[in-house]
C-alpha cells in the first residue's frame, strides 16, 4: 500500500455537493438497472433461439400427429396448425419484449453517458465510473 504525498492527496480532492451525490446515486441505480436488463435480454435471446429451433422442427412435423406444445409449465397436445399459430404469437411476444428491453437499455446508457460527462468533468481521476 502506497502512501500519498500531502500535495497529491489534496490535488484531486473536490468537494462533493448534494447535487453531485445525487448524480452518483442516479448513476449507480442506472448501472444496476442496466445489468438487470442485460440479464433479461440474454434470457429472452435464448428463448427466441429455442422458438426459432421449434419453428424449424414444426416445418418437418407430420400434420396428422398432435404436437406437444409447452404453455407455462405444462405441455398440451394440439394440432400442427394451431401449434404453428401459437408459435408465431409467442415469437412476436418475445420479439416485442426484446425490443422494449433494448430501448430501455439504450435510454439508461444515454443517461449514464451524460452523468459520466458531468461527474468526470468535476472529479476527473478521483472518481471511477467504469466497470
N, CA, C and O atoms as a GROMACS GRO file, in nm:
protein
  524
    1UNK      N    1   0.084  -0.117   0.000
    1UNK     CA    2   0.000   0.000   0.000
    1UNK      C    3   0.089   0.123   0.000
    1UNK      O    4   0.183   0.133   0.079
    2UNK      N    5   0.059   0.216  -0.088
    2UNK     CA    6   0.142   0.335  -0.105
    2UNK      C    7   0.076   0.454  -0.038
    2UNK      O    8  -0.044   0.476  -0.054
    3UNK      N    9   0.154   0.528   0.034
    3UNK     CA   10   0.103   0.649   0.098
    3UNK      C   11   0.112   0.765  -0.001
    3UNK      O   12   0.210   0.776  -0.074
    4UNK      N   13   0.012   0.849  -0.002
    4UNK     CA   14   0.012   0.966  -0.090
    4UNK      C   15   0.087   1.080  -0.023
    4UNK      O   16   0.080   1.098   0.098
    5UNK      N   17   0.156   1.156  -0.103
    5UNK     CA   18   0.218   1.278  -0.054
    5UNK      C   19   0.107   1.377  -0.020
    5UNK      O   20  -0.002   1.368  -0.077
    6UNK      N   21   0.131   1.468   0.067
    6UNK     CA   22   0.030   1.565   0.110
    6UNK      C   23  -0.023   1.646  -0.008
    6UNK      O   24  -0.143   1.674  -0.015
    7UNK      N   25   0.064   1.685  -0.101
    7UNK     CA   26   0.020   1.764  -0.216
    7UNK      C   27  -0.070   1.682  -0.309
    7UNK      O   28  -0.170   1.732  -0.359
    8UNK      N   29  -0.034   1.556  -0.332
    8UNK     CA   30  -0.113   1.468  -0.419
    8UNK      C   31  -0.250   1.442  -0.361
    8UNK      O   32  -0.349   1.433  -0.434
    9UNK      N   33  -0.256   1.428  -0.231
    9UNK     CA   34  -0.382   1.398  -0.164
    9UNK      C   35  -0.481   1.512  -0.180
    9UNK      O   36  -0.600   1.487  -0.198
   10UNK      N   37  -0.437   1.632  -0.175
   10UNK     CA   38  -0.525   1.748  -0.183
   10UNK      C   39  -0.556   1.791  -0.325
   10UNK      O   40  -0.657   1.859  -0.347
   11UNK      N   41  -0.473   1.754  -0.423
   11UNK     CA   42  -0.493   1.799  -0.560
   11UNK      C   43  -0.624   1.748  -0.620
   11UNK      O   44  -0.696   1.824  -0.685
   12UNK      N   45  -0.656   1.623  -0.598
   12UNK     CA   46  -0.775   1.564  -0.658
   12UNK      C   47  -0.899   1.579  -0.572
   12UNK      O   48  -1.008   1.538  -0.611
   13UNK      N   49  -0.883   1.638  -0.457
   13UNK     CA   50  -0.996   1.648  -0.364
   13UNK      C   51  -1.089   1.761  -0.407
   13UNK      O   52  -1.056   1.878  -0.393
   14UNK      N   53  -1.204   1.723  -0.459
   14UNK     CA   54  -1.307   1.819  -0.494
   14UNK      C   55  -1.422   1.798  -0.397
   14UNK      O   56  -1.455   1.685  -0.361
   15UNK      N   57  -1.482   1.906  -0.357
   15UNK     CA   58  -1.592   1.894  -0.263
   15UNK      C   59  -1.713   1.829  -0.330
   15UNK      O   60  -1.752   1.867  -0.440
   16UNK      N   61  -1.769   1.730  -0.262
   16UNK     CA   62  -1.886   1.660  -0.314
   16UNK      C   63  -2.010   1.729  -0.261
   16UNK      O   64  -2.038   1.728  -0.141
   17UNK      N   65  -2.083   1.789  -0.352
   17UNK     CA   66  -2.205   1.859  -0.313
   17UNK      C   67  -2.322   1.761  -0.311
   17UNK      O   68  -2.310   1.647  -0.354
   18UNK      N   69  -2.434   1.808  -0.260
   18UNK     CA   70  -2.555   1.726  -0.256
   18UNK      C   71  -2.595   1.687  -0.398
   18UNK      O   72  -2.635   1.573  -0.423
   19UNK      N   73  -2.584   1.782  -0.490
   19UNK     CA   74  -2.618   1.755  -0.630
   19UNK      C   75  -2.526   1.649  -0.690
   19UNK      O   76  -2.572   1.562  -0.763
   20UNK      N   77  -2.395   1.658  -0.659
   20UNK     CA   78  -2.302   1.557  -0.707
   20UNK      C   79  -2.338   1.420  -0.653
   20UNK      O   80  -2.334   1.321  -0.727
   21UNK      N   81  -2.374   1.414  -0.526
   21UNK     CA   82  -2.410   1.286  -0.466
   21UNK      C   83  -2.535   1.229  -0.533
   21UNK      O   84  -2.547   1.108  -0.550
   22UNK      N   85  -2.629   1.315  -0.570
   22UNK     CA   86  -2.749   1.270  -0.641
   22UNK      C   87  -2.712   1.214  -0.777
   22UNK      O   88  -2.769   1.113  -0.820
   23UNK      N   89  -2.618   1.278  -0.845
   23UNK     CA   90  -2.571   1.227  -0.975
   23UNK      C   91  -2.506   1.090  -0.959
   23UNK      O   92  -2.530   0.999  -1.039
   24UNK      N   93  -2.423   1.075  -0.857
   24UNK     CA   94  -2.356   0.948  -0.832
   24UNK      C   95  -2.459   0.839  -0.801
   24UNK      O   96  -2.450   0.728  -0.853
   25UNK      N   97  -2.556   0.871  -0.716
   25UNK     CA   98  -2.660   0.775  -0.680
   25UNK      C   99  -2.743   0.734  -0.802
   25UNK      O  100  -2.774   0.617  -0.820
   26UNK      N  101  -2.777   0.832  -0.885
   26UNK     CA  102  -2.855   0.804  -1.006
   26UNK      C  103  -2.775   0.714  -1.100
   26UNK      O  104  -2.829   0.621  -1.158
   27UNK      N  105  -2.645   0.743  -1.114
   27UNK     CA  106  -2.560   0.661  -1.199
   27UNK      C  107  -2.557   0.517  -1.147
   27UNK      O  108  -2.566   0.422  -1.225
   28UNK      N  109  -2.544   0.502  -1.017
   28UNK     CA  110  -2.541   0.368  -0.956
   28UNK      C  111  -2.672   0.293  -0.981
   28UNK      O  112  -2.670   0.174  -1.015
   29UNK      N  113  -2.784   0.361  -0.965
   29UNK     CA  114  -2.915   0.298  -0.989
   29UNK      C  115  -2.929   0.256  -1.136
   29UNK      O  116  -2.977   0.147  -1.166
   30UNK      N  117  -2.886   0.344  -1.227
   30UNK     CA  118  -2.893   0.311  -1.369
   30UNK      C  119  -2.802   0.194  -1.404
   30UNK      O  120  -2.838   0.108  -1.485
   31UNK      N  121  -2.685   0.190  -1.342
   31UNK     CA  122  -2.592   0.081  -1.366
   31UNK      C  123  -2.652  -0.053  -1.320
   31UNK      O  124  -2.640  -0.154  -1.389
   32UNK      N  125  -2.716  -0.052  -1.205
   32UNK     CA  126  -2.783  -0.173  -1.155
   32UNK      C  127  -2.897  -0.212  -1.247
   32UNK      O  128  -2.914  -0.329  -1.279
   33UNK      N  129  -2.976  -0.114  -1.289
   33UNK     CA  130  -3.090  -0.140  -1.377
   33UNK      C  131  -3.044  -0.198  -1.510
   33UNK      O  132  -3.104  -0.293  -1.561
   34UNK      N  133  -2.939  -0.144  -1.567
   34UNK     CA  134  -2.894  -0.191  -1.699
   34UNK      C  135  -2.839  -0.333  -1.689
   34UNK      O  136  -2.853  -0.411  -1.783
   35UNK      N  137  -2.778  -0.368  -1.577
   35UNK     CA  138  -2.730  -0.506  -1.559
   35UNK      C  139  -2.848  -0.602  -1.554
   35UNK      O  140  -2.842  -0.711  -1.612
   36UNK      N  141  -2.955  -0.564  -1.486
   36UNK     CA  142  -3.075  -0.647  -1.482
   36UNK      C  143  -3.138  -0.661  -1.619
   36UNK      O  144  -3.182  -0.769  -1.658
   37UNK      N  145  -3.142  -0.552  -1.692
   37UNK     CA  146  -3.198  -0.554  -1.828
   37UNK      C  147  -3.116  -0.645  -1.918
   37UNK      O  148  -3.171  -0.723  -1.996
   38UNK      N  149  -2.984  -0.636  -1.907
   38UNK     CA  150  -2.897  -0.720  -1.990
   38UNK      C  151  -2.916  -0.868  -1.957
   38UNK      O  152  -2.912  -0.952  -2.047
   39UNK      N  153  -2.936  -0.900  -1.829
   39UNK     CA  154  -2.962  -1.040  -1.790
   39UNK      C  155  -3.093  -1.089  -1.851
   39UNK      O  156  -3.100  -1.200  -1.903
   40UNK      N  157  -3.197  -1.006  -1.844
   40UNK     CA  158  -3.326  -1.043  -1.902
   40UNK      C  159  -3.315  -1.059  -2.053
   40UNK      O  160  -3.377  -1.148  -2.111
   41UNK      N  161  -3.237  -0.972  -2.117
   41UNK     CA  162  -3.218  -0.980  -2.262
   41UNK      C  163  -3.151  -1.112  -2.300
   41UNK      O  164  -3.189  -1.175  -2.399
   42UNK      N  165  -3.053  -1.153  -2.223
   42UNK     CA  166  -2.986  -1.280  -2.251
   42UNK      C  167  -3.086  -1.396  -2.243
   42UNK      O  168  -3.086  -1.484  -2.329
   43UNK      N  169  -3.170  -1.395  -2.139
   43UNK     CA  170  -3.271  -1.499  -2.124
   43UNK      C  171  -3.368  -1.499  -2.242
   43UNK      O  172  -3.402  -1.605  -2.295
   44UNK      N  173  -3.412  -1.381  -2.282
   44UNK     CA  174  -3.506  -1.372  -2.394
   44UNK      C  175  -3.442  -1.414  -2.526
   44UNK      O  176  -3.509  -1.475  -2.610
   45UNK      N  177  -3.317  -1.383  -2.545
   45UNK     CA  178  -3.249  -1.424  -2.669
   45UNK      C  179  -3.236  -1.576  -2.675
   45UNK      O  180  -3.247  -1.635  -2.782
   46UNK      N  181  -3.212  -1.638  -2.560
   46UNK     CA  182  -3.207  -1.785  -2.556
   46UNK      C  183  -3.345  -1.841  -2.588
   46UNK      O  184  -3.358  -1.938  -2.662
   47UNK      N  185  -3.449  -1.779  -2.530
   47UNK     CA  186  -3.586  -1.824  -2.558
   47UNK      C  187  -3.619  -1.806  -2.706
   47UNK      O  188  -3.684  -1.892  -2.765
   48UNK      N  189  -3.575  -1.696  -2.765
   48UNK     CA  190  -3.600  -1.672  -2.907
   48UNK      C  191  -3.533  -1.778  -2.993
   48UNK      O  192  -3.592  -1.827  -3.089
   49UNK      N  193  -3.409  -1.814  -2.957
   49UNK     CA  194  -3.340  -1.920  -3.031
   49UNK      C  195  -3.416  -2.051  -3.021
   49UNK      O  196  -3.428  -2.125  -3.119
   50UNK      N  197  -3.468  -2.081  -2.902
   50UNK     CA  198  -3.545  -2.204  -2.883
   50UNK      C  199  -3.671  -2.202  -2.969
   50UNK      O  200  -3.707  -2.303  -3.030
   51UNK      N  201  -3.738  -2.088  -2.974
   51UNK     CA  202  -3.859  -2.077  -3.056
   51UNK      C  203  -3.826  -2.090  -3.205
   51UNK      O  204  -3.903  -2.150  -3.281
   52UNK      N  205  -3.713  -2.035  -3.246
   52UNK     CA  206  -3.672  -2.048  -3.386
   52UNK      C  207  -3.642  -2.195  -3.420
   52UNK      O  208  -3.678  -2.244  -3.527
   53UNK      N  209  -3.576  -2.264  -3.327
   53UNK     CA  210  -3.549  -2.407  -3.347
   53UNK      C  211  -3.679  -2.485  -3.355
   53UNK      O  212  -3.694  -2.575  -3.438
   54UNK      N  213  -3.773  -2.451  -3.268
   54UNK     CA  214  -3.903  -2.518  -3.269
   54UNK      C  215  -3.975  -2.494  -3.401
   54UNK      O  216  -4.040  -2.584  -3.454
   55UNK      N  217  -3.964  -2.374  -3.453
   55UNK     CA  218  -4.026  -2.342  -3.581
   55UNK      C  219  -3.972  -2.433  -3.692
   55UNK      O  220  -4.047  -2.483  -3.775
   56UNK      N  221  -3.842  -2.454  -3.691
   56UNK     CA  222  -3.780  -2.543  -3.790
   56UNK      C  223  -3.829  -2.686  -3.772
   56UNK      O  224  -3.855  -2.756  -3.870
   57UNK      N  225  -3.842  -2.728  -3.648
   57UNK     CA  226  -3.888  -2.864  -3.621
   57UNK      C  227  -4.034  -2.884  -3.665
   57UNK      O  228  -4.071  -2.989  -3.717
   58UNK      N  229  -4.116  -2.780  -3.644
   58UNK     CA  230  -4.257  -2.792  -3.681
   58UNK      C  231  -4.276  -2.799  -3.833
   58UNK      O  232  -4.375  -2.856  -3.880
   59UNK      N  233  -4.183  -2.742  -3.908
   59UNK     CA  234  -4.192  -2.749  -4.053
   59UNK      C  235  -4.179  -2.893  -4.102
   59UNK      O  236  -4.234  -2.930  -4.206
   60UNK      N  237  -4.105  -2.973  -4.025
   60UNK     CA  238  -4.083  -3.112  -4.066
   60UNK      C  239  -4.180  -3.208  -3.999
   60UNK      O  240  -4.174  -3.329  -4.022
   61UNK      N  241  -4.271  -3.157  -3.916
   61UNK     CA  242  -4.364  -3.243  -3.842
   61UNK      C  243  -4.475  -3.294  -3.933
   61UNK      O  244  -4.507  -3.234  -4.036
   62UNK      N  245  -4.532  -3.406  -3.893
   62UNK     CA  246  -4.643  -3.469  -3.965
   62UNK      C  247  -4.773  -3.399  -3.924
   62UNK      O  248  -4.799  -3.383  -3.805
   63UNK      N  249  -4.853  -3.359  -4.022
   63UNK     CA  250  -4.977  -3.286  -3.992
   63UNK      C  251  -5.081  -3.368  -3.920
   63UNK      O  252  -5.167  -3.314  -3.851
   64UNK      N  253  -5.073  -3.498  -3.934
   64UNK     CA  254  -5.175  -3.584  -3.874
   64UNK      C  255  -5.150  -3.611  -3.726
   64UNK      O  256  -5.244  -3.645  -3.653
   65UNK      N  257  -5.028  -3.597  -3.680
   65UNK     CA  258  -4.996  -3.626  -3.541
   65UNK      C  259  -5.009  -3.499  -3.456
   65UNK      O  260  -4.967  -3.392  -3.499
   66UNK      N  261  -5.066  -3.511  -3.336
   66UNK     CA  262  -5.074  -3.394  -3.248
   66UNK      C  263  -4.934  -3.356  -3.197
   66UNK      O  264  -4.846  -3.440  -3.183
   67UNK      N  265  -4.919  -3.230  -3.171
   67UNK     CA  266  -4.792  -3.174  -3.127
   67UNK      C  267  -4.800  -3.145  -2.978
   67UNK      O  268  -4.901  -3.094  -2.930
   68UNK      N  269  -4.694  -3.178  -2.903
   68UNK     CA  270  -4.685  -3.139  -2.763
   68UNK      C  271  -4.629  -2.998  -2.759
   68UNK      O  272  -4.516  -2.974  -2.802
   69UNK      N  273  -4.707  -2.904  -2.707
   69UNK     CA  274  -4.664  -2.764  -2.703
   69UNK      C  275  -4.663  -2.717  -2.559
   69UNK      O  276  -4.760  -2.738  -2.486
   70UNK      N  277  -4.554  -2.655  -2.518
   70UNK     CA  278  -4.539  -2.611  -2.380
   70UNK      C  279  -4.604  -2.474  -2.362
   70UNK      O  280  -4.572  -2.379  -2.432
   71UNK      N  281  -4.694  -2.467  -2.266
   71UNK     CA  282  -4.758  -2.341  -2.228
   71UNK      C  283  -4.739  -2.329  -2.077
   71UNK      O  284  -4.797  -2.405  -2.000
   72UNK      N  285  -4.658  -2.232  -2.037
   72UNK     CA  286  -4.627  -2.219  -1.895
   72UNK      C  287  -4.543  -2.337  -1.850
   72UNK      O  288  -4.433  -2.359  -1.902
   73UNK      N  289  -4.594  -2.413  -1.754
   73UNK     CA  290  -4.523  -2.529  -1.702
   73UNK      C  291  -4.578  -2.661  -1.754
   73UNK      O  292  -4.528  -2.767  -1.717
   74UNK      N  293  -4.681  -2.656  -1.838
   74UNK     CA  294  -4.744  -2.779  -1.885
   74UNK      C  295  -4.730  -2.795  -2.035
   74UNK      O  296  -4.705  -2.698  -2.108
   75UNK      N  297  -4.746  -2.918  -2.080
   75UNK     CA  298  -4.744  -2.949  -2.222
   75UNK      C  299  -4.884  -2.990  -2.263
   75UNK      O  300  -4.950  -3.069  -2.195
   76UNK      N  301  -4.929  -2.936  -2.375
   76UNK     CA  302  -5.062  -2.968  -2.427
   76UNK      C  303  -5.050  -3.029  -2.566
   76UNK      O  304  -4.963  -2.991  -2.645
   77UNK      N  305  -5.138  -3.124  -2.595
   77UNK     CA  306  -5.147  -3.179  -2.731
   77UNK      C  307  -5.233  -3.084  -2.814
   77UNK      O  308  -5.342  -3.045  -2.772
   78UNK      N  309  -5.184  -3.048  -2.931
   78UNK     CA  310  -5.263  -2.964  -3.021
   78UNK      C  311  -5.227  -2.996  -3.165
   78UNK      O  312  -5.118  -3.047  -3.192
   79UNK      N  313  -5.319  -2.966  -3.256
   79UNK     CA  314  -5.290  -2.990  -3.399
   79UNK      C  315  -5.175  -2.903  -3.447
   79UNK      O  316  -5.146  -2.799  -3.388
   80UNK      N  317  -5.109  -2.946  -3.553
   80UNK     CA  318  -4.992  -2.877  -3.606
   80UNK      C  319  -5.021  -2.731  -3.639
   80UNK      O  320  -4.943  -2.643  -3.603
   81UNK      N  321  -5.132  -2.704  -3.708
   81UNK     CA  322  -5.162  -2.565  -3.748
   81UNK      C  323  -5.181  -2.476  -3.626
   81UNK      O  324  -5.135  -2.361  -3.624
   82UNK      N  325  -5.248  -2.528  -3.524
   82UNK     CA  326  -5.268  -2.449  -3.402
   82UNK      C  327  -5.135  -2.426  -3.331
   82UNK      O  328  -5.112  -2.317  -3.278
   83UNK      N  329  -5.048  -2.525  -3.330
   83UNK     CA  330  -4.915  -2.511  -3.269
   83UNK      C  331  -4.833  -2.406  -3.344
   83UNK      O  332  -4.762  -2.326  -3.283
   84UNK      N  333  -4.842  -2.408  -3.478
   84UNK     CA  334  -4.768  -2.308  -3.556
   84UNK      C  335  -4.820  -2.168  -3.531
   84UNK      O  336  -4.742  -2.074  -3.520
   85UNK      N  337  -4.952  -2.152  -3.521
   85UNK     CA  338  -5.010  -2.021  -3.491
   85UNK      C  339  -4.966  -1.973  -3.353
   85UNK      O  340  -4.929  -1.857  -3.335
   86UNK      N  341  -4.971  -2.064  -3.257
   86UNK     CA  342  -4.929  -2.031  -3.121
   86UNK      C  343  -4.781  -1.991  -3.118
   86UNK      O  344  -4.743  -1.898  -3.048
   87UNK      N  345  -4.700  -2.063  -3.193
   87UNK     CA  346  -4.558  -2.034  -3.201
   87UNK      C  347  -4.532  -1.895  -3.258
   87UNK      O  348  -4.447  -1.822  -3.208
   88UNK      N  349  -4.605  -1.858  -3.362
   88UNK     CA  350  -4.591  -1.725  -3.422
   88UNK      C  351  -4.623  -1.616  -3.320
   88UNK      O  352  -4.553  -1.516  -3.310
   89UNK      N  353  -4.731  -1.636  -3.244
   89UNK     CA  354  -4.768  -1.539  -3.141
   89UNK      C  355  -4.661  -1.530  -3.032
   89UNK      O  356  -4.626  -1.421  -2.988
   90UNK      N  357  -4.610  -1.645  -2.991
   90UNK     CA  358  -4.504  -1.646  -2.888
   90UNK      C  359  -4.379  -1.576  -2.938
   90UNK      O  360  -4.313  -1.505  -2.862
   91UNK      N  361  -4.344  -1.596  -3.066
   91UNK     CA  362  -4.228  -1.530  -3.123
   91UNK      C  363  -4.248  -1.378  -3.127
   91UNK      O  364  -4.156  -1.302  -3.098
   92UNK      N  365  -4.368  -1.335  -3.161
   92UNK     CA  366  -4.399  -1.192  -3.163
   92UNK      C  367  -4.387  -1.131  -3.023
   92UNK      O  368  -4.336  -1.021  -3.006
   93UNK      N  369  -4.435  -1.204  -2.924
   93UNK     CA  370  -4.428  -1.156  -2.784
   93UNK      C  371  -4.281  -1.141  -2.741
   93UNK      O  372  -4.243  -1.040  -2.682
   94UNK      N  373  -4.201  -1.243  -2.771
   94UNK     CA  374  -4.059  -1.239  -2.733
   94UNK      C  375  -3.988  -1.126  -2.807
   94UNK      O  376  -3.908  -1.053  -2.747
   95UNK      N  377  -4.016  -1.111  -2.937
   95UNK     CA  378  -3.954  -1.002  -3.014
   95UNK      C  379  -3.992  -0.866  -2.956
   95UNK      O  380  -3.908  -0.776  -2.948
   96UNK      N  381  -4.116  -0.851  -2.916
   96UNK     CA  382  -4.163  -0.726  -2.857
   96UNK      C  383  -4.092  -0.698  -2.724
   96UNK      O  384  -4.051  -0.585  -2.698
   97UNK      N  385  -4.078  -0.800  -2.642
   97UNK     CA  386  -4.010  -0.784  -2.513
   97UNK      C  387  -3.864  -0.747  -2.534
   97UNK      O  388  -3.810  -0.661  -2.464
   98UNK      N  389  -3.799  -0.813  -2.631
   98UNK     CA  390  -3.659  -0.782  -2.661
   98UNK      C  391  -3.645  -0.637  -2.707
   98UNK      O  392  -3.555  -0.566  -2.662
   99UNK      N  393  -3.734  -0.594  -2.794
   99UNK     CA  394  -3.731  -0.457  -2.843
   99UNK      C  395  -3.750  -0.356  -2.729
   99UNK      O  396  -3.679  -0.256  -2.722
  100UNK      N  397  -3.846  -0.383  -2.641
  100UNK     CA  398  -3.870  -0.294  -2.528
  100UNK      C  399  -3.749  -0.286  -2.436
  100UNK      O  400  -3.709  -0.177  -2.393
  101UNK      N  401  -3.690  -0.401  -2.405
  101UNK     CA  402  -3.574  -0.402  -2.316
  101UNK      C  403  -3.454  -0.333  -2.379
  101UNK      O  404  -3.378  -0.265  -2.311
  102UNK      N  405  -3.436  -0.350  -2.510
  102UNK     CA  406  -3.325  -0.283  -2.578
  102UNK      C  407  -3.343  -0.132  -2.576
  102UNK      O  408  -3.245  -0.058  -2.561
  103UNK      N  409  -3.466  -0.085  -2.591
  103UNK     CA  410  -3.489   0.060  -2.586
  103UNK      C  411  -3.467   0.112  -2.443
  103UNK      O  412  -3.414   0.222  -2.425
  104UNK      N  413  -3.507   0.033  -2.343
  104UNK     CA  414  -3.481   0.074  -2.203
  104UNK      C  415  -3.331   0.079  -2.177
  104UNK      O  416  -3.282   0.171  -2.110
  105UNK      N  417  -3.257  -0.019  -2.228
  105UNK     CA  418  -3.111  -0.022  -2.209
  105UNK      C  419  -3.047   0.098  -2.277
  105UNK      O  420  -2.955   0.159  -2.222
  106UNK      N  421  -3.093   0.132  -2.397
  106UNK     CA  422  -3.039   0.249  -2.467
  106UNK      C  423  -3.064   0.377  -2.389
  106UNK      O  424  -2.977   0.463  -2.380
  107UNK      N  425  -3.184   0.390  -2.332
  107UNK     CA  426  -3.216   0.508  -2.252
  107UNK      C  427  -3.125   0.516  -2.129
  107UNK      O  428  -3.078   0.624  -2.093
  108UNK      N  429  -3.102   0.403  -2.066
  108UNK     CA  430  -3.012   0.400  -1.949
  108UNK      C  431  -2.870   0.438  -1.989
  108UNK      O  432  -2.805   0.518  -1.921
  109UNK      N  433  -2.823   0.383  -2.100
  109UNK     CA  434  -2.686   0.414  -2.145
  109UNK      C  435  -2.671   0.562  -2.177
  109UNK      O  436  -2.568   0.622  -2.147
  110UNK      N  437  -2.772   0.620  -2.239
  110UNK     CA  438  -2.767   0.762  -2.273
  110UNK      C  439  -2.757   0.847  -2.147
  110UNK      O  440  -2.674   0.937  -2.138
  111UNK      N  441  -2.843   0.818  -2.051
  111UNK     CA  442  -2.842   0.895  -1.926
  111UNK      C  443  -2.711   0.873  -1.850
  111UNK      O  444  -2.657   0.967  -1.791
  112UNK      N  445  -2.660   0.749  -1.851
  112UNK     CA  446  -2.534   0.721  -1.783
  112UNK      C  447  -2.418   0.796  -1.849
  112UNK      O  448  -2.328   0.844  -1.781
  113UNK      N  449  -2.422   0.807  -1.980
  113UNK     CA  450  -2.318   0.880  -2.052
  113UNK      C  451  -2.319   1.028  -2.013
  113UNK      O  452  -2.214   1.089  -1.994
  114UNK      N  453  -2.439   1.084  -2.002
  114UNK     CA  454  -2.450   1.225  -1.962
  114UNK      C  455  -2.397   1.244  -1.820
  114UNK      O  456  -2.327   1.341  -1.792
  115UNK      N  457  -2.431   1.152  -1.731
  115UNK     CA  458  -2.384   1.162  -1.593
  115UNK      C  459  -2.233   1.144  -1.584
  115UNK      O  460  -2.167   1.211  -1.505
  116UNK      N  461  -2.177   1.054  -1.665
  116UNK     CA  462  -2.032   1.034  -1.668
  116UNK      C  463  -1.962   1.164  -1.707
  116UNK      O  464  -1.863   1.203  -1.646
  117UNK      N  465  -2.017   1.229  -1.808
  117UNK     CA  466  -1.958   1.354  -1.855
  117UNK      C  467  -1.955   1.457  -1.743
  117UNK      O  468  -1.853   1.522  -1.720
  118UNK      N  469  -2.066   1.472  -1.674
  118UNK     CA  470  -2.077   1.569  -1.565
  118UNK      C  471  -1.981   1.535  -1.452
  118UNK      O  472  -1.908   1.621  -1.403
  119UNK      N  473  -1.981   1.408  -1.412
  119UNK     CA  474  -1.900   1.368  -1.296
  119UNK      C  475  -1.751   1.368  -1.327
  119UNK      O  476  -1.671   1.412  -1.244
  120UNK      N  477  -1.711   1.319  -1.446
  120UNK     CA  478  -1.569   1.322  -1.480
  120UNK      C  479  -1.519   1.465  -1.498
  120UNK      O  480  -1.403   1.495  -1.469
  121UNK      N  481  -1.606   1.552  -1.544
  121UNK     CA  482  -1.568   1.693  -1.560
  121UNK      C  483  -1.531   1.753  -1.425
  121UNK      O  484  -1.435   1.829  -1.414
  122UNK      N  485  -1.608   1.719  -1.324
  122UNK     CA  486  -1.582   1.777  -1.191
  122UNK      C  487  -1.474   1.702  -1.115
  122UNK      O  488  -1.386   1.764  -1.055
  123UNK      N  489  -1.477   1.567  -1.117
  123UNK     CA  490  -1.389   1.490  -1.031
  123UNK      C  491  -1.267   1.432  -1.101
  123UNK      O  492  -1.171   1.392  -1.035
  124UNK      N  493  -1.269   1.427  -1.233
  124UNK     CA  494  -1.154   1.375  -1.307
  124UNK      C  495  -1.117   1.232  -1.267
  124UNK      O  496  -1.201   1.142  -1.270
  125UNK      N  497  -0.991   1.214  -1.229
  125UNK     CA  498  -0.942   1.081  -1.192
  125UNK      C  499  -0.985   1.038  -1.052
  125UNK      O  500  -0.964   0.923  -1.014
  126UNK      N  501  -1.044   1.127  -0.978
  126UNK     CA  502  -1.082   1.096  -0.840
  126UNK      C  503  -1.206   1.006  -0.834
  126UNK      O  504  -1.238   0.952  -0.728
  127UNK      N  505  -1.273   0.989  -0.946
  127UNK     CA  506  -1.394   0.904  -0.948
  127UNK      C  507  -1.378   0.802  -1.060
  127UNK      O  508  -1.327   0.834  -1.168
  128UNK      N  509  -1.422   0.680  -1.034
  128UNK     CA  510  -1.416   0.574  -1.134
  128UNK      C  511  -1.558   0.526  -1.162
  128UNK      O  512  -1.624   0.469  -1.075
  129UNK      N  513  -1.606   0.548  -1.284
  129UNK     CA  514  -1.740   0.508  -1.322
  129UNK      C  515  -1.739   0.397  -1.425
  129UNK      O  516  -1.844   0.362  -1.480
  130UNK      N  517  -1.623   0.340  -1.451
  130UNK     CA  518  -1.613   0.228  -1.545
  130UNK      C  519  -1.620   0.099  -1.468
  130UNK      O  520  -1.593   0.094  -1.348
  131UNK      N  521  -1.656  -0.007  -1.539
  131UNK     CA  522  -1.669  -0.138  -1.473
  131UNK      C  523  -1.537  -0.202  -1.447
  131UNK      O  524  -1.532  -0.312  -1.393
   0.00000   0.00000   0.00000
